[in-house]
Amino acid sequence: MIIPYYKSSDKNFTLLKGDCIELLNSFEFKFDMIFADPPYHLSNGGISVQSGKMVSVNKGAWDKSNGIDVDYSFDKEWLSACRKKLKDSGTIWVSGTYHNIFSVARCLTELGFKILNCITWAKTNPPPNLSCRYFTHSAEYILWARKNVKTPHFYNYELMREINGGTQMRDVWNLPAIAKWEKSCGKHPTQKPLCLLSRIIQASTVQGAWILDPFTGSSTTGIAANILGRRFLGIDQEENFLQISRARKEEICDIVKQKEYAQRLHLKTAFSDVAHTNIVSDIQSEYTIDLPF
């Protein structure tokens, strides 16, 4: 029996501690959407700039490269485990840089996914390049794929068009890195901004949907999911990251805090004037099934 590391009182936010491949293969449940921010395999002694100071890019042993073949085998194994936990109409989003994104794309194709888009997240505030010998790294890439080639997926076209000022949203997103207020419960070395995950979740799910993050880190996916009335399961091996995740969830557990976060993110669709207090509890009947633990 799986014992959650943490489960919120509203049952909309659950955390598991352990290896995501082992845990995903140990229970039966299917999700509407998966967002994965896997190891980029780039912690190999490089340097960057943070707050005007030179820092190491090393994130930890979990982010080191073990060679092309080993890295590829790892990517294929966790993606295969995720595929089994995705509904037939579900989609998966995977973030990366050139260090891992080509391996991920190959694995997705080999496993039978249909790649829908490669989103370029163009950061509006990237760190400078210290060597001045090549272009500044200012983007990450997010692959969006559906589970089956012939099974239709959900895409909230009208909302994305509205957010984009009335025109079709393109696959280049100009969004900032995390803001200081998003680090109030602690810092994760690869934390993604809420504005990025909020757009992804709104684009590809409806309220009440179940979302999985197999490398949850500080659980930006889960925070955005709950703010937007979705439900969440996050998995991570690192105790300190799970502690940050729990603290972040508890920070936004009351509806006032959720509304404040939504206003900061300009999520007009997340909290209407009529029913913002019911957004989390108003779950559609087809999404009433709970996690098996």
JOFENSUL-V17098 format. One record per residue. RES is the residue in one letter. SS is DSSP state (@ for helix, = for strand, . for the rest). PHI is phi in whole degrees, -180 to 180 (none if undefined). PSI is psi in degrees with one decimal (none if undefined). Layout:
# JOFENSUL-V17098
res = {RES	RES}
ss = {SS	SS}
phi = {PHI	PHI}
psi = {PSI	PSI}
This chain:
# JOFENSUL-V17098
res = {M	I	I	P	Y	Y	K	S	S	D	K	N	F	T	L	L	K	G	D	C	I	E	L	L	N	S	F	E	F	K	F	D	M	I	F	A	D	P	P	Y	H	L	S	N	G	G	I	S	V	Q	S	G	K	M	V	S	V	N	K	G	A	W	D	K	S	N	G	I	D	V	D	Y	S	F	D	K	E	W	L	S	A	C	R	K	K	L	K	D	S	G	T	I	W	V	S	G	T	Y	H	N	I	F	S	V	A	R	C	L	T	E	L	G	F	K	I	L	N	C	I	T	W	A	K	T	N	P	P	P	N	L	S	C	R	Y	F	T	H	S	A	E	Y	I	L	W	A	R	K	N	V	K	T	P	H	F	Y	N	Y	E	L	M	R	E	I	N	G	G	T	Q	M	R	D	V	W	N	L	P	A	I	A	K	W	E	K	S	C	G	K	H	P	T	Q	K	P	L	C	L	L	S	R	I	I	Q	A	S	T	V	Q	G	A	W	I	L	D	P	F	T	G	S	S	T	T	G	I	A	A	N	I	L	G	R	R	F	L	G	I	D	Q	E	E	N	F	L	Q	I	S	R	A	R	K	E	E	I	C	D	I	V	K	Q	K	E	Y	A	Q	R	L	H	L	K	T	A	F	S	D	V	A	H	T	N	I	V	S	D	I	Q	S	E	Y	T	I	D	L	P	F}
ss = {.	.	.	.	.	=	=	.	.	.	.	.	=	=	=	=	=	.	.	@	@	@	@	@	.	.	.	.	.	.	=	=	=	=	=	=	.	.	.	.	.	.	.	.	.	.	=	=	=	=	.	.	=	=	=	=	.	.	.	.	@	@	@	.	.	.	.	@	@	@	@	@	@	@	@	@	@	@	@	@	@	@	@	@	.	=	=	=	=	=	=	=	=	=	=	=	.	.	.	.	@	@	@	@	@	@	@	@	@	@	.	.	.	=	=	=	=	=	=	=	=	=	=	.	.	.	.	.	.	.	.	.	.	.	.	.	.	.	=	=	=	=	=	=	=	=	.	.	.	.	.	.	.	.	.	.	@	@	@	@	@	@	@	.	.	.	.	.	.	.	.	=	=	=	=	.	.	.	.	@	@	@	@	.	.	.	.	.	.	.	.	.	.	@	@	@	@	@	@	@	@	@	@	@	.	.	.	.	.	=	=	=	=	.	.	.	.	.	.	@	@	@	@	@	@	@	@	.	.	.	=	=	=	=	=	=	.	.	@	@	@	@	@	@	@	@	@	@	@	@	@	.	.	.	@	@	@	@	@	@	@	@	@	@	.	.	.	.	.	.	.	.	.	.	.	@	@	@	.	.	.	.	.	.	@	@	@	.	.	.	.	.	.}
phi = {none	-84	-107	-60	-67	-158	-140	-68	-63	-86	64	-99	-147	-126	-122	-120	-104	147	-73	-64	-66	-63	-68	-64	-82	-106	-144	-110	-170	-121	-106	-81	-152	-126	-118	-126	-117	-75	-55	-88	61	-118	-82	-130	94	-77	-129	-149	-122	-142	54	81	-118	-75	-135	-77	-86	-65	-97	154	-60	-66	-107	-75	-80	-110	103	-55	-66	-68	-61	-64	-62	-64	-60	-69	-69	-73	-68	-64	-65	-67	-58	-67	-101	-105	-62	-58	-94	-80	-130	-128	-117	-131	-96	179	-124	-63	-66	-134	-70	-72	-64	-63	-61	-62	-63	-58	-65	-66	-85	99	-71	-110	-73	-94	-152	-117	-79	-100	-89	-87	-75	-81	-138	-76	-72	-72	-90	-74	-77	57	-116	-158	-66	-66	-74	-134	-145	-124	-124	-130	-83	-117	-139	-102	-64	-120	-60	-102	-94	-60	-115	-91	-139	-82	-60	-64	-67	-63	-65	-65	-60	-91	77	94	-122	-57	-74	-92	-91	-115	-111	-92	-134	-78	-75	-63	-87	-60	-67	-81	-106	-64	-105	131	-118	-111	-66	-126	-61	-95	-75	-62	-63	-69	-68	-63	-66	-60	-66	-67	-70	-127	-142	-110	-58	93	-66	-97	-123	-115	-129	-77	-127	-68	57	-91	62	-58	-58	-69	-64	-63	-60	-68	-58	-95	79	-107	-116	-143	-127	-121	-127	-158	-93	-92	-59	-66	-71	-67	-65	-63	-59	-62	-63	-67	-63	-68	-67	-109	-66	-92	-63	-63	-66	-62	-66	-62	-61	-61	-66	-65	-93	60	-91	-63	-77	-78	-133	-77	-65	-82	-139	-66	-74	-108	-63	-77	-82	-83	-98	-65	-59	-73	-115	-80	-63	-103	-60	-80	-156}
psi = {134.0	129.3	116.7	144.5	-36.6	140.4	121.7	157.6	-27.4	-0.1	16.1	-0.1	109.3	139.4	138.3	140.9	127.9	-173.7	125.0	-35.3	-46.7	-44.3	-43.0	-31.4	0.1	-0.1	162.6	113.3	142.7	139.9	157.3	-30.9	147.4	134.0	128.1	128.3	74.6	173.0	134.7	-8.8	40.9	2.1	74.4	38.3	9.0	174.0	157.9	-171.7	135.9	122.4	37.4	4.0	148.5	129.3	160.5	145.6	-3.9	125.9	-28.0	172.0	-29.7	-15.9	2.3	147.7	138.7	19.0	153.9	-47.5	-44.2	-42.8	-42.2	-43.2	-39.5	-46.2	-42.0	-34.8	-46.1	-32.6	-36.5	-41.6	-39.0	-39.8	-39.9	-22.1	10.1	135.5	157.2	-31.4	5.5	165.1	158.9	140.7	131.4	124.7	158.0	-178.7	-172.0	-16.3	-32.2	-15.5	-29.5	-36.6	-43.5	-43.8	-42.6	-44.6	-43.7	-45.2	-45.1	-29.1	-3.4	5.0	157.8	114.2	124.5	-43.2	155.6	102.1	132.6	112.6	99.4	110.0	132.4	-11.2	58.2	154.8	152.4	162.3	121.2	-33.2	-24.0	30.7	-3.2	173.8	148.7	132.5	114.0	15.1	152.4	166.0	142.6	113.0	134.0	123.8	149.5	157.6	-45.9	141.5	-40.3	-3.2	121.4	148.5	166.9	132.6	120.3	72.5	-46.2	-40.8	-43.2	-37.5	-41.0	-45.2	-32.1	20.9	24.7	4.7	160.6	133.6	135.0	175.4	13.9	116.9	119.0	97.8	148.4	166.7	-176.0	143.7	161.4	-37.6	-16.9	-7.0	18.5	-22.3	5.9	170.6	133.9	137.9	-20.8	30.9	133.8	150.3	148.6	-32.6	-34.4	-50.3	-32.7	-41.2	-44.5	-46.9	-43.2	-31.8	-30.8	8.5	165.2	166.7	140.1	-9.5	153.6	129.7	137.2	139.5	106.6	-13.5	66.6	-27.4	-122.5	10.1	41.4	-37.1	-46.5	-37.7	-47.1	-40.9	-47.6	-39.0	-35.2	10.5	24.3	169.3	156.3	141.4	126.4	144.0	137.1	155.2	-19.0	120.1	-43.7	-32.5	-38.8	-32.8	-41.0	-42.6	-47.4	-44.7	-37.6	-40.8	-45.5	-26.7	-31.6	17.7	-27.6	150.3	-30.2	-44.4	-38.8	-41.4	-38.1	-44.4	-44.4	-40.3	-37.0	-31.6	-0.1	41.0	77.6	-33.1	-18.6	-33.0	94.0	158.3	-24.1	-43.0	33.0	-25.3	-13.6	7.6	-38.4	-38.7	-17.4	76.3	132.8	149.6	-32.6	-7.3	22.5	-14.3	138.0	162.7	151.0	21.7	none}
